Amino acid sequence: MTDSEAIKEMHHLAMASRDRAYCPYSNFAVGACILGANGKYYTGCNVEKAVNSLCAEGTAIVKMVEDGCR
């Protein structure tokens, strides 16, 4: 897969993840996608709570680390 194809796939996955965001306070949905060293794509979306929130990028990183990728 070329870099251009990988970027297009990451964009597609990030937009799909954004659709699953939970943002009742800001109404600003964010999606993220990162490519791990293992070649897998990891996605994340923002999740808001009354006190604080989880960012999309952090969610993707946690999923990647949980999968054993560093």
mmCIF file as Biopython writes it, N, C-alpha, C and O atoms, coordinates in Angstrom:
data_model
#
loop_
_atom_site.group_PDB
_atom_site.id
_atom_site.type_symbol
_atom_site.label_atom_id
_atom_site.label_alt_id
_atom_site.label_comp_id
_atom_site.label_asym_id
_atom_site.label_entity_id
_atom_site.label_seq_id
_atom_site.pdbx_PDB_ins_code
_atom_site.Cartn_x
_atom_site.Cartn_y
_atom_site.Cartn_z
_atom_site.occupancy
_atom_site.B_iso_or_equiv
_atom_site.auth_seq_id
_atom_site.auth_asym_id
_atom_site.pdbx_PDB_model_num
ATOM 1   N N  . MET A ? 1  ? 0.849   -1.174 0.000  1.0 0.0 1  A 1 
ATOM 2   C CA . MET A ? 1  ? 0.000   0.000  0.000  1.0 0.0 1  A 1 
ATOM 3   C C  . MET A ? 1  ? 0.897   1.240  0.000  1.0 0.0 1  A 1 
ATOM 4   O O  . MET A ? 1  ? 1.857   1.320  0.766  1.0 0.0 1  A 1 
ATOM 5   N N  . THR A ? 2  ? 0.582   2.186  -0.849 1.0 0.0 2  A 1 
ATOM 6   C CA . THR A ? 2  ? 1.370   3.416  -0.913 1.0 0.0 2  A 1 
ATOM 7   C C  . THR A ? 2  ? 1.018   4.318  0.264  1.0 0.0 2  A 1 
ATOM 8   O O  . THR A ? 2  ? -0.003  4.131  0.926  1.0 0.0 2  A 1 
ATOM 9   N N  . ASP A ? 3  ? 1.876   5.294  0.510  1.0 0.0 3  A 1 
ATOM 10  C CA . ASP A ? 3  ? 1.598   6.260  1.578  1.0 0.0 3  A 1 
ATOM 11  C C  . ASP A ? 3  ? 0.284   6.990  1.327  1.0 0.0 3  A 1 
ATOM 12  O O  . ASP A ? 3  ? -0.486  7.229  2.258  1.0 0.0 3  A 1 
ATOM 13  N N  . SER A ? 4  ? 0.027   7.341  0.075  1.0 0.0 4  A 1 
ATOM 14  C CA . SER A ? 4  ? -1.199  8.052  -0.272 1.0 0.0 4  A 1 
ATOM 15  C C  . SER A ? 4  ? -2.430  7.192  0.016  1.0 0.0 4  A 1 
ATOM 16  O O  . SER A ? 4  ? -3.435  7.697  0.517  1.0 0.0 4  A 1 
ATOM 17  N N  . GLU A ? 5  ? -2.356  5.912  -0.293 1.0 0.0 5  A 1 
ATOM 18  C CA . GLU A ? 5  ? -3.470  5.009  -0.017 1.0 0.0 5  A 1 
ATOM 19  C C  . GLU A ? 5  ? -3.675  4.841  1.486  1.0 0.0 5  A 1 
ATOM 20  O O  . GLU A ? 5  ? -4.810  4.788  1.961  1.0 0.0 5  A 1 
ATOM 21  N N  . ALA A ? 6  ? -2.573  4.759  2.233  1.0 0.0 6  A 1 
ATOM 22  C CA . ALA A ? 6  ? -2.656  4.616  3.688  1.0 0.0 6  A 1 
ATOM 23  C C  . ALA A ? 6  ? -3.297  5.862  4.310  1.0 0.0 6  A 1 
ATOM 24  O O  . ALA A ? 6  ? -4.114  5.755  5.224  1.0 0.0 6  A 1 
ATOM 25  N N  . ILE A ? 7  ? -2.925  7.022  3.816  1.0 0.0 7  A 1 
ATOM 26  C CA . ILE A ? 7  ? -3.490  8.265  4.342  1.0 0.0 7  A 1 
ATOM 27  C C  . ILE A ? 7  ? -4.987  8.342  4.044  1.0 0.0 7  A 1 
ATOM 28  O O  . ILE A ? 7  ? -5.770  8.760  4.897  1.0 0.0 7  A 1 
ATOM 29  N N  . LYS A ? 8  ? -5.383  7.945  2.847  1.0 0.0 8  A 1 
ATOM 30  C CA . LYS A ? 8  ? -6.808  7.940  2.505  1.0 0.0 8  A 1 
ATOM 31  C C  . LYS A ? 8  ? -7.579  6.977  3.408  1.0 0.0 8  A 1 
ATOM 32  O O  . LYS A ? 8  ? -8.677  7.297  3.863  1.0 0.0 8  A 1 
ATOM 33  N N  . GLU A ? 9  ? -7.009  5.802  3.667  1.0 0.0 9  A 1 
ATOM 34  C CA . GLU A ? 9  ? -7.662  4.833  4.549  1.0 0.0 9  A 1 
ATOM 35  C C  . GLU A ? 9  ? -7.758  5.381  5.968  1.0 0.0 9  A 1 
ATOM 36  O O  . GLU A ? 9  ? -8.790  5.226  6.621  1.0 0.0 9  A 1 
ATOM 37  N N  . MET A ? 10 ? -6.699  6.016  6.451  1.0 0.0 10 A 1 
ATOM 38  C CA . MET A ? 10 ? -6.715  6.598  7.795  1.0 0.0 10 A 1 
ATOM 39  C C  . MET A ? 10 ? -7.777  7.692  7.894  1.0 0.0 10 A 1 
ATOM 40  O O  . MET A ? 10 ? -8.474  7.791  8.904  1.0 0.0 10 A 1 
ATOM 41  N N  . HIS A ? 11 ? -7.900  8.501  6.865  1.0 0.0 11 A 1 
ATOM 42  C CA . HIS A ? 11 ? -8.904  9.563  6.856  1.0 0.0 11 A 1 
ATOM 43  C C  . HIS A ? 11 ? -10.299 8.953  6.912  1.0 0.0 11 A 1 
ATOM 44  O O  . HIS A ? 11 ? -11.146 9.409  7.680  1.0 0.0 11 A 1 
ATOM 45  N N  . HIS A ? 12 ? -10.539 7.939  6.113  1.0 0.0 12 A 1 
ATOM 46  C CA . HIS A ? 12 ? -11.835 7.265  6.107  1.0 0.0 12 A 1 
ATOM 47  C C  . HIS A ? 12 ? -12.159 6.690  7.498  1.0 0.0 12 A 1 
ATOM 48  O O  . HIS A ? 12 ? -13.274 6.856  7.993  1.0 0.0 12 A 1 
ATOM 49  N N  . LEU A ? 13 ? -11.203 6.028  8.111  1.0 0.0 13 A 1 
ATOM 50  C CA . LEU A ? 13 ? -11.416 5.430  9.430  1.0 0.0 13 A 1 
ATOM 51  C C  . LEU A ? 13 ? -11.639 6.496  10.505 1.0 0.0 13 A 1 
ATOM 52  O O  . LEU A ? 13 ? -12.469 6.318  11.397 1.0 0.0 13 A 1 
ATOM 53  N N  . ALA A ? 14 ? -10.900 7.600  10.421 1.0 0.0 14 A 1 
ATOM 54  C CA . ALA A ? 14 ? -11.071 8.686  11.397 1.0 0.0 14 A 1 
ATOM 55  C C  . ALA A ? 14 ? -12.461 9.315  11.280 1.0 0.0 14 A 1 
ATOM 56  O O  . ALA A ? 14 ? -13.087 9.633  12.291 1.0 0.0 14 A 1 
ATOM 57  N N  . MET A ? 15 ? -12.936 9.490  10.057 1.0 0.0 15 A 1 
ATOM 58  C CA . MET A ? 15 ? -14.274 10.065 9.868  1.0 0.0 15 A 1 
ATOM 59  C C  . MET A ? 15 ? -15.352 9.107  10.383 1.0 0.0 15 A 1 
ATOM 60  O O  . MET A ? 15 ? -16.345 9.550  10.960 1.0 0.0 15 A 1 
ATOM 61  N N  . ALA A ? 16 ? -15.169 7.818  10.183 1.0 0.0 16 A 1 
ATOM 62  C CA . ALA A ? 16 ? -16.124 6.839  10.701 1.0 0.0 16 A 1 
ATOM 63  C C  . ALA A ? 16 ? -16.120 6.839  12.230 1.0 0.0 16 A 1 
ATOM 64  O O  . ALA A ? 16 ? -17.170 6.716  12.861 1.0 0.0 16 A 1 
ATOM 65  N N  . SER A ? 17 ? -14.937 6.977  12.815 1.0 0.0 17 A 1 
ATOM 66  C CA . SER A ? 17 ? -14.831 7.027  14.274 1.0 0.0 17 A 1 
ATOM 67  C C  . SER A ? 17 ? -15.480 8.297  14.821 1.0 0.0 17 A 1 
ATOM 68  O O  . SER A ? 17 ? -16.121 8.269  15.872 1.0 0.0 17 A 1 
ATOM 69  N N  . ARG A ? 18 ? -15.315 9.388  14.117 1.0 0.0 18 A 1 
ATOM 70  C CA . ARG A ? 18 ? -15.918 10.660 14.530 1.0 0.0 18 A 1 
ATOM 71  C C  . ARG A ? 18 ? -17.433 10.529 14.662 1.0 0.0 18 A 1 
ATOM 72  O O  . ARG A ? 18 ? -18.042 11.149 15.534 1.0 0.0 18 A 1 
ATOM 73  N N  . ASP A ? 19 ? -18.034 9.723  13.799 1.0 0.0 19 A 1 
ATOM 74  C CA . ASP A ? 19 ? -19.483 9.529  13.862 1.0 0.0 19 A 1 
ATOM 75  C C  . ASP A ? 19 ? -19.926 8.847  15.156 1.0 0.0 19 A 1 
ATOM 76  O O  . ASP A ? 19 ? -21.104 8.895  15.509 1.0 0.0 19 A 1 
ATOM 77  N N  . ARG A ? 20 ? -18.987 8.212  15.865 1.0 0.0 20 A 1 
ATOM 78  C CA . ARG A ? 20 ? -19.319 7.526  17.113 1.0 0.0 20 A 1 
ATOM 79  C C  . ARG A ? 20 ? -18.951 8.353  18.355 1.0 0.0 20 A 1 
ATOM 80  O O  . ARG A ? 20 ? -19.081 7.866  19.478 1.0 0.0 20 A 1 
ATOM 81  N N  . ALA A ? 21 ? -18.495 9.594  18.163 1.0 0.0 21 A 1 
ATOM 82  C CA . ALA A ? 21 ? -18.112 10.452 19.283 1.0 0.0 21 A 1 
ATOM 83  C C  . ALA A ? 21 ? -19.316 10.761 20.166 1.0 0.0 21 A 1 
ATOM 84  O O  . ALA A ? 21 ? -20.456 10.800 19.703 1.0 0.0 21 A 1 
ATOM 85  N N  . TYR A ? 22 ? -19.033 10.980 21.447 1.0 0.0 22 A 1 
ATOM 86  C CA . TYR A ? 22 ? -20.063 11.374 22.410 1.0 0.0 22 A 1 
ATOM 87  C C  . TYR A ? 22 ? -19.683 12.752 22.930 1.0 0.0 22 A 1 
ATOM 88  O O  . TYR A ? 22 ? -18.796 12.887 23.773 1.0 0.0 22 A 1 
ATOM 89  N N  . CYS A ? 23 ? -20.361 13.771 22.420 1.0 0.0 23 A 1 
ATOM 90  C CA . CYS A ? 23 ? -19.977 15.149 22.757 1.0 0.0 23 A 1 
ATOM 91  C C  . CYS A ? 23 ? -21.205 16.028 22.995 1.0 0.0 23 A 1 
ATOM 92  O O  . CYS A ? 23 ? -21.461 16.962 22.236 1.0 0.0 23 A 1 
ATOM 93  N N  . PRO A ? 24 ? -21.963 15.727 24.052 1.0 0.0 24 A 1 
ATOM 94  C CA . PRO A ? 24 ? -23.189 16.487 24.309 1.0 0.0 24 A 1 
ATOM 95  C C  . PRO A ? 24 ? -22.946 17.917 24.784 1.0 0.0 24 A 1 
ATOM 96  O O  . PRO A ? 24 ? -23.858 18.741 24.723 1.0 0.0 24 A 1 
ATOM 97  N N  . TYR A ? 25 ? -21.762 18.227 25.248 1.0 0.0 25 A 1 
ATOM 98  C CA . TYR A ? 25 ? -21.487 19.560 25.794 1.0 0.0 25 A 1 
ATOM 99  C C  . TYR A ? 25 ? -20.936 20.509 24.738 1.0 0.0 25 A 1 
ATOM 100 O O  . TYR A ? 25 ? -21.407 21.640 24.615 1.0 0.0 25 A 1 
ATOM 101 N N  . SER A ? 26 ? -19.951 20.063 23.982 1.0 0.0 26 A 1 
ATOM 102 C CA . SER A ? 26 ? -19.346 20.922 22.973 1.0 0.0 26 A 1 
ATOM 103 C C  . SER A ? 26 ? -19.995 20.775 21.601 1.0 0.0 26 A 1 
ATOM 104 O O  . SER A ? 26 ? -19.897 21.669 20.761 1.0 0.0 26 A 1 
ATOM 105 N N  . ASN A ? 27 ? -20.657 19.643 21.380 1.0 0.0 27 A 1 
ATOM 106 C CA . ASN A ? 27 ? -21.185 19.324 20.049 1.0 0.0 27 A 1 
ATOM 107 C C  . ASN A ? 27 ? -20.097 19.376 18.982 1.0 0.0 27 A 1 
ATOM 108 O O  . ASN A ? 27 ? -20.366 19.719 17.831 1.0 0.0 27 A 1 
ATOM 109 N N  . PHE A ? 28 ? -18.866 19.035 19.367 1.0 0.0 28 A 1 
ATOM 110 C CA . PHE A ? 28 ? -17.723 19.047 18.454 1.0 0.0 28 A 1 
ATOM 111 C C  . PHE A ? 28 ? -17.140 17.633 18.412 1.0 0.0 28 A 1 
ATOM 112 O O  . PHE A ? 28 ? -16.318 17.267 19.252 1.0 0.0 28 A 1 
ATOM 113 N N  . ALA A ? 29 ? -17.565 16.859 17.444 1.0 0.0 29 A 1 
ATOM 114 C CA . ALA A ? 29 ? -17.122 15.472 17.314 1.0 0.0 29 A 1 
ATOM 115 C C  . ALA A ? 29 ? -15.742 15.409 16.666 1.0 0.0 29 A 1 
ATOM 116 O O  . ALA A ? 29 ? -15.462 16.111 15.694 1.0 0.0 29 A 1 
ATOM 117 N N  . VAL A ? 30 ? -14.889 14.556 17.222 1.0 0.0 30 A 1 
ATOM 118 C CA . VAL A ? 30 ? -13.528 14.381 16.707 1.0 0.0 30 A 1 
ATOM 119 C C  . VAL A ? 30 ? -13.257 12.895 16.552 1.0 0.0 30 A 1 
ATOM 120 O O  . VAL A ? 30 ? -13.605 12.093 17.418 1.0 0.0 30 A 1 
ATOM 121 N N  . GLY A ? 31 ? -12.633 12.540 15.443 1.0 0.0 31 A 1 
ATOM 122 C CA . GLY A ? 31 ? -12.181 11.177 15.215 1.0 0.0 31 A 1 
ATOM 123 C C  . GLY A ? 31 ? -10.698 11.200 14.903 1.0 0.0 31 A 1 
ATOM 124 O O  . GLY A ? 31 ? -10.181 12.185 14.376 1.0 0.0 31 A 1 
ATOM 125 N N  . ALA A ? 32 ? -10.019 10.120 15.228 1.0 0.0 32 A 1 
ATOM 126 C CA . ALA A ? 32 ? -8.578  10.029 14.967 1.0 0.0 32 A 1 
ATOM 127 C C  . ALA A ? 32 ? -8.238  8.623  14.516 1.0 0.0 32 A 1 
ATOM 128 O O  . ALA A ? 32 ? -8.935  7.662  14.841 1.0 0.0 32 A 1 
ATOM 129 N N  . CYS A ? 33 ? -7.160  8.520  13.766 1.0 0.0 33 A 1 
ATOM 130 C CA . CYS A ? 33 ? -6.651  7.217  13.348 1.0 0.0 33 A 1 
ATOM 131 C C  . CYS A ? 33 ? -5.134  7.291  13.324 1.0 0.0 33 A 1 
ATOM 132 O O  . CYS A ? 33 ? -4.553  8.228  12.777 1.0 0.0 33 A 1 
ATOM 133 N N  . ILE A ? 34 ? -4.499  6.290  13.925 1.0 0.0 34 A 1 
ATOM 134 C CA . ILE A ? 34 ? -3.038  6.214  13.894 1.0 0.0 34 A 1 
ATOM 135 C C  . ILE A ? 34 ? -2.643  4.853  13.340 1.0 0.0 34 A 1 
ATOM 136 O O  . ILE A ? 34 ? -3.372  3.872  13.481 1.0 0.0 34 A 1 
ATOM 137 N N  . LEU A ? 35 ? -1.487  4.813  12.713 1.0 0.0 35 A 1 
ATOM 138 C CA . LEU A ? 35 ? -0.947  3.580  12.154 1.0 0.0 35 A 1 
ATOM 139 C C  . LEU A ? 35 ? 0.152   3.084  13.078 1.0 0.0 35 A 1 
ATOM 140 O O  . LEU A ? 35 ? 1.180   3.739  13.247 1.0 0.0 35 A 1 
ATOM 141 N N  . GLY A ? 36 ? -0.075  1.924  13.670 1.0 0.0 36 A 1 
ATOM 142 C CA . GLY A ? 36 ? 0.910   1.363  14.590 1.0 0.0 36 A 1 
ATOM 143 C C  . GLY A ? 36 ? 2.102   0.760  13.850 1.0 0.0 36 A 1 
ATOM 144 O O  . GLY A ? 36 ? 2.033   0.495  12.650 1.0 0.0 36 A 1 
ATOM 145 N N  . ALA A ? 37 ? 3.178   0.553  14.570 1.0 0.0 37 A 1 
ATOM 146 C CA . ALA A ? 37 ? 4.378   -0.052 13.996 1.0 0.0 37 A 1 
ATOM 147 C C  . ALA A ? 37 ? 4.107   -1.475 13.503 1.0 0.0 37 A 1 
ATOM 148 O O  . ALA A ? 37 ? 4.858   -2.013 12.689 1.0 0.0 37 A 1 
ATOM 149 N N  . ASN A ? 38 ? 3.033   -2.072 14.003 1.0 0.0 38 A 1 
ATOM 150 C CA . ASN A ? 38 ? 2.659   -3.425 13.592 1.0 0.0 38 A 1 
ATOM 151 C C  . ASN A ? 38 ? 1.825   -3.434 12.310 1.0 0.0 38 A 1 
ATOM 152 O O  . ASN A ? 38 ? 1.410   -4.495 11.844 1.0 0.0 38 A 1 
ATOM 153 N N  . GLY A ? 39 ? 1.580   -2.254 11.742 1.0 0.0 39 A 1 
ATOM 154 C CA . GLY A ? 39 ? 0.834   -2.155 10.493 1.0 0.0 39 A 1 
ATOM 155 C C  . GLY A ? 39 ? -0.668  -2.060 10.657 1.0 0.0 39 A 1 
ATOM 156 O O  . GLY A ? 39 ? -1.389  -1.957 9.664  1.0 0.0 39 A 1 
ATOM 157 N N  . LYS A ? 40 ? -1.159  -2.093 11.893 1.0 0.0 40 A 1 
ATOM 158 C CA . LYS A ? 40 ? -2.596  -2.001 12.139 1.0 0.0 40 A 1 
ATOM 159 C C  . LYS A ? 40 ? -3.015  -0.544 12.322 1.0 0.0 40 A 1 
ATOM 160 O O  . LYS A ? 40 ? -2.235  0.298  12.768 1.0 0.0 40 A 1 
ATOM 161 N N  . TYR A ? 41 ? -4.266  -0.275 11.966 1.0 0.0 41 A 1 
ATOM 162 C CA . TYR A ? 41 ? -4.850  1.036  12.193 1.0 0.0 41 A 1 
ATOM 163 C C  . TYR A ? 41 ? -5.604  1.017  13.520 1.0 0.0 41 A 1 
ATOM 164 O O  . TYR A ? 41 ? -6.294  0.052  13.847 1.0 0.0 41 A 1 
ATOM 165 N N  . TYR A ? 42 ? -5.457  2.107  14.276 1.0 0.0 42 A 1 
ATOM 166 C CA . TYR A ? 42 ? -6.162  2.249  15.552 1.0 0.0 42 A 1 
ATOM 167 C C  . TYR A ? 42 ? -6.941  3.553  15.515 1.0 0.0 42 A 1 
ATOM 168 O O  . TYR A ? 42 ? -6.402  4.609  15.185 1.0 0.0 42 A 1 
ATOM 169 N N  . THR A ? 43 ? -8.225  3.459  15.861 1.0 0.0 43 A 1 
ATOM 170 C CA . THR A ? 43 ? -9.083  4.638  15.810 1.0 0.0 43 A 1 
ATOM 171 C C  . THR A ? 43 ? -9.534  5.039  17.206 1.0 0.0 43 A 1 
ATOM 172 O O  . THR A ? 43 ? -9.476  4.250  18.149 1.0 0.0 43 A 1 
ATOM 173 N N  . GLY A ? 44 ? -9.975  6.259  17.313 1.0 0.0 44 A 1 
ATOM 174 C CA . GLY A ? 44 ? -10.518 6.760  18.566 1.0 0.0 44 A 1 
ATOM 175 C C  . GLY A ? 44 ? -11.431 7.936  18.300 1.0 0.0 44 A 1 
ATOM 176 O O  . GLY A ? 44 ? -11.351 8.574  17.250 1.0 0.0 44 A 1 
ATOM 177 N N  . CYS A ? 45 ? -12.300 8.219  19.257 1.0 0.0 45 A 1 
ATOM 178 C CA . CYS A ? 45 ? -13.187 9.374  19.165 1.0 0.0 45 A 1 
ATOM 179 C C  . CYS A ? 45 ? -13.221 10.057 20.524 1.0 0.0 45 A 1 
ATOM 180 O O  . CYS A ? 45 ? -12.884 9.455  21.543 1.0 0.0 45 A 1 
ATOM 181 N N  . ASN A ? 46 ? -13.630 11.316 20.526 1.0 0.0 46 A 1 
ATOM 182 C CA . ASN A ? 46 ? -13.720 12.014 21.801 1.0 0.0 46 A 1 
ATOM 183 C C  . ASN A ? 46 ? -14.965 11.573 22.563 1.0 0.0 46 A 1 
ATOM 184 O O  . ASN A ? 46 ? -16.005 11.275 21.975 1.0 0.0 46 A 1 
ATOM 185 N N  . VAL A ? 47 ? -14.832 11.540 23.879 1.0 0.0 47 A 1 
ATOM 186 C CA . VAL A ? 47 ? -15.926 11.159 24.773 1.0 0.0 47 A 1 
ATOM 187 C C  . VAL A ? 47 ? -15.960 12.189 25.898 1.0 0.0 47 A 1 
ATOM 188 O O  . VAL A ? 47 ? -15.014 12.305 26.678 1.0 0.0 47 A 1 
ATOM 189 N N  . GLU A ? 48 ? -17.060 12.932 25.969 1.0 0.0 48 A 1 
ATOM 190 C CA . GLU A ? 48 ? -17.175 13.982 26.977 1.0 0.0 48 A 1 
ATOM 191 C C  . GLU A ? 48 ? -17.974 13.515 28.189 1.0 0.0 48 A 1 
ATOM 192 O O  . GLU A ? 48 ? -18.935 12.753 28.082 1.0 0.0 48 A 1 
ATOM 193 N N  . LYS A ? 49 ? -17.541 14.001 29.332 1.0 0.0 49 A 1 
ATOM 194 C CA . LYS A ? 49 ? -18.276 13.819 30.583 1.0 0.0 49 A 1 
ATOM 195 C C  . LYS A ? 49 ? -18.453 15.207 31.183 1.0 0.0 49 A 1 
ATOM 196 O O  . LYS A ? 49 ? -17.838 16.168 30.721 1.0 0.0 49 A 1 
ATOM 197 N N  . ALA A ? 50 ? -19.271 15.315 32.185 1.0 0.0 50 A 1 
ATOM 198 C CA . ALA A ? 50 ? -19.529 16.620 32.792 1.0 0.0 50 A 1 
ATOM 199 C C  . ALA A ? 50 ? -18.261 17.237 33.381 1.0 0.0 50 A 1 
ATOM 200 O O  . ALA A ? 50 ? -18.099 18.457 33.357 1.0 0.0 50 A 1 
ATOM 201 N N  . VAL A ? 51 ? -17.367 16.406 33.906 1.0 0.0 51 A 1 
ATOM 202 C CA . VAL A ? 51 ? -16.176 16.905 34.588 1.0 0.0 51 A 1 
ATOM 203 C C  . VAL A ? 51 ? -14.980 17.030 33.648 1.0 0.0 51 A 1 
ATOM 204 O O  . VAL A ? 51 ? -14.243 18.014 33.717 1.0 0.0 51 A 1 
ATOM 205 N N  . ASN A ? 52 ? -14.780 16.060 32.785 1.0 0.0 52 A 1 
ATOM 206 C CA . ASN A ? 52 ? -13.641 16.092 31.866 1.0 0.0 52 A 1 
ATOM 207 C C  . ASN A ? 52 ? -13.987 15.288 30.623 1.0 0.0 52 A 1 
ATOM 208 O O  . ASN A ? 52 ? -15.117 14.823 30.473 1.0 0.0 52 A 1 
ATOM 209 N N  . SER A ? 53 ? -13.030 15.128 29.747 1.0 0.0 53 A 1 
ATOM 210 C CA . SER A ? 53 ? -13.299 14.372 28.524 1.0 0.0 53 A 1 
ATOM 211 C C  . SER A ? 53 ? -12.059 13.603 28.093 1.0 0.0 53 A 1 
ATOM 212 O O  . SER A ? 53 ? -10.948 13.873 28.549 1.0 0.0 53 A 1 
ATOM 213 N N  . LEU A ? 54 ? -12.274 12.648 27.215 1.0 0.0 54 A 1 
ATOM 214 C CA . LEU A ? 54 ? -11.192 11.873 26.619 1.0 0.0 54 A 1 
ATOM 215 C C  . LEU A ? 54 ? -11.045 12.333 25.179 1.0 0.0 54 A 1 
ATOM 216 O O  . LEU A ? 54 ? -12.029 12.419 24.445 1.0 0.0 54 A 1 
ATOM 217 N N  . CYS A ? 55 ? -9.814  12.627 24.775 1.0 0.0 55 A 1 
ATOM 218 C CA . CYS A ? 55 ? -9.612  13.079 23.405 1.0 0.0 55 A 1 
ATOM 219 C C  . CYS A ? 55 ? -9.524  11.886 22.454 1.0 0.0 55 A 1 
ATOM 220 O O  . CYS A ? 55 ? -9.200  10.772 22.866 1.0 0.0 55 A 1 
ATOM 221 N N  . ALA A ? 56 ? -9.812  12.132 21.200 1.0 0.0 56 A 1 
ATOM 222 C CA . ALA A ? 56 ? -9.805  11.080 20.186 1.0 0.0 56 A 1 
ATOM 223 C C  . ALA A ? 56 ? -8.420  10.458 20.033 1.0 0.0 56 A 1 
ATOM 224 O O  . ALA A ? 56 ? -8.289  9.240  19.913 1.0 0.0 56 A 1 
ATOM 225 N N  . GLU A ? 57 ? -7.394  11.296 20.038 1.0 0.0 57 A 1 
ATOM 226 C CA . GLU A ? 57 ? -6.033  10.809 19.854 1.0 0.0 57 A 1 
ATOM 227 C C  . GLU A ? 57 ? -5.606  9.913  21.010 1.0 0.0 57 A 1 
ATOM 228 O O  . GLU A ? 57 ? -4.996  8.864  20.804 1.0 0.0 57 A 1 
ATOM 229 N N  . GLY A ? 58 ? -5.933  10.336 22.221 1.0 0.0 58 A 1 
ATOM 230 C CA . GLY A ? 58 ? -5.589  9.540  23.398 1.0 0.0 58 A 1 
ATOM 231 C C  . GLY A ? 58 ? -6.303  8.201  23.399 1.0 0.0 58 A 1 
ATOM 232 O O  . GLY A ? 58 ? -5.730  7.183  23.787 1.0 0.0 58 A 1 
ATOM 233 N N  . THR A ? 59 ? -7.559  8.205  22.964 1.0 0.0 59 A 1 
ATOM 234 C CA . THR A ? 59 ? -8.316  6.962  22.887 1.0 0.0 59 A 1 
ATOM 235 C C  . THR A ? 59 ? -7.664  5.992  21.914 1.0 0.0 59 A 1 
ATOM 236 O O  . THR A ? 59 ? -7.552  4.802  22.208 1.0 0.0 59 A 1 
ATOM 237 N N  . ALA A ? 60 ? -7.233  6.485  20.760 1.0 0.0 60 A 1 
ATOM 238 C CA . ALA A ? 60 ? -6.571  5.634  19.765 1.0 0.0 60 A 1 
ATOM 239 C C  . ALA A ? 60 ? -5.258  5.080  20.311 1.0 0.0 60 A 1 
ATOM 240 O O  . ALA A ? 60 ? -4.934  3.913  20.091 1.0 0.0 60 A 1 
ATOM 241 N N  . ILE A ? 61 ? -4.509  5.911  21.018 1.0 0.0 61 A 1 
ATOM 242 C CA . ILE A ? 61 ? -3.231  5.471  21.583 1.0 0.0 61 A 1 
ATOM 243 C C  . ILE A ? 61 ? -3.450  4.387  22.630 1.0 0.0 61 A 1 
ATOM 244 O O  . ILE A ? 61 ? -2.711  3.403  22.666 1.0 0.0 61 A 1 
ATOM 245 N N  . VAL A ? 62 ? -4.453  4.558  23.476 1.0 0.0 62 A 1 
ATOM 246 C CA . VAL A ? 62 ? -4.746  3.542  24.499 1.0 0.0 62 A 1 
ATOM 247 C C  . VAL A ? 62 ? -5.103  2.211  23.835 1.0 0.0 62 A 1 
ATOM 248 O O  . VAL A ? 62 ? -4.649  1.160  24.286 1.0 0.0 62 A 1 
ATOM 249 N N  . LYS A ? 63 ? -5.901  2.240  22.781 1.0 0.0 63 A 1 
ATOM 250 C CA . LYS A ? 63 ? -6.264  1.029  22.077 1.0 0.0 63 A 1 
ATOM 251 C C  . LYS A ? 63 ? -5.026  0.360  21.460 1.0 0.0 63 A 1 
ATOM 252 O O  . LYS A ? 63 ? -4.909  -0.865 21.471 1.0 0.0 63 A 1 
ATOM 253 N N  . MET A ? 64 ? -4.122  1.156  20.933 1.0 0.0 64 A 1 
ATOM 254 C CA . MET A ? 64 ? -2.905  0.630  20.333 1.0 0.0 64 A 1 
ATOM 255 C C  . MET A ? 64 ? -2.028  -0.039 21.377 1.0 0.0 64 A 1 
ATOM 256 O O  . MET A ? 64 ? -1.541  -1.148 21.156 1.0 0.0 64 A 1 
ATOM 257 N N  . VAL A ? 65 ? -1.820  0.620  22.515 1.0 0.0 65 A 1 
ATOM 258 C CA . VAL A ? 65 ? -0.992  0.069  23.578 1.0 0.0 65 A 1 
ATOM 259 C C  . VAL A ? 65 ? -1.629  -1.195 24.147 1.0 0.0 65 A 1 
ATOM 260 O O  . VAL A ? 65 ? -0.933  -2.165 24.446 1.0 0.0 65 A 1 
ATOM 261 N N  . GLU A ? 66 ? -2.948  -1.183 24.297 1.0 0.0 66 A 1 
ATOM 262 C CA . GLU A ? 66 ? -3.647  -2.355 24.801 1.0 0.0 66 A 1 
ATOM 263 C C  . GLU A ? 66 ? -3.435  -3.560 23.869 1.0 0.0 66 A 1 
ATOM 264 O O  . GLU A ? 66 ? -3.414  -4.704 24.324 1.0 0.0 66 A 1 
ATOM 265 N N  . ASP A ? 67 ? -3.282  -3.301 22.591 1.0 0.0 67 A 1 
ATOM 266 C CA . ASP A ? 67 ? -3.059  -4.350 21.605 1.0 0.0 67 A 1 
ATOM 267 C C  . ASP A ? 67 ? -1.606  -4.839 21.602 1.0 0.0 67 A 1 
ATOM 268 O O  . ASP A ? 67 ? -1.257  -5.768 20.873 1.0 0.0 67 A 1 
ATOM 269 N N  . GLY A ? 68 ? -0.769  -4.205 22.423 1.0 0.0 68 A 1 
ATOM 270 C CA . GLY A ? 68 ? 0.625   -4.633 22.537 1.0 0.0 68 A 1 
ATOM 271 C C  . GLY A ? 68 ? 1.589   -3.897 21.634 1.0 0.0 68 A 1 
ATOM 272 O O  . GLY A ? 68 ? 2.769   -4.244 21.581 1.0 0.0 68 A 1 
ATOM 273 N N  . CYS A ? 69 ? 1.117   -2.892 20.925 1.0 0.0 69 A 1 
ATOM 274 C CA . CYS A ? 69 ? 1.974   -2.112 20.029 1.0 0.0 69 A 1 
ATOM 275 C C  . CYS A ? 69 ? 2.545   -0.932 20.797 1.0 0.0 69 A 1 
ATOM 276 O O  . CYS A ? 69 ? 1.838   -0.292 21.575 1.0 0.0 69 A 1 
ATOM 277 N N  . ARG A ? 70 ? 3.805   -0.647 20.584 1.0 0.0 70 A 1 
ATOM 278 C CA . ARG A ? 70 ? 4.458   0.496  21.247 1.0 0.0 70 A 1 
ATOM 279 C C  . ARG A ? 70 ? 4.889   1.524  20.232 1.0 0.0 70 A 1 
ATOM 280 O O  . ARG A ? 70 ? 5.455   2.554  20.599 1.0 0.0 70 A 1 
#
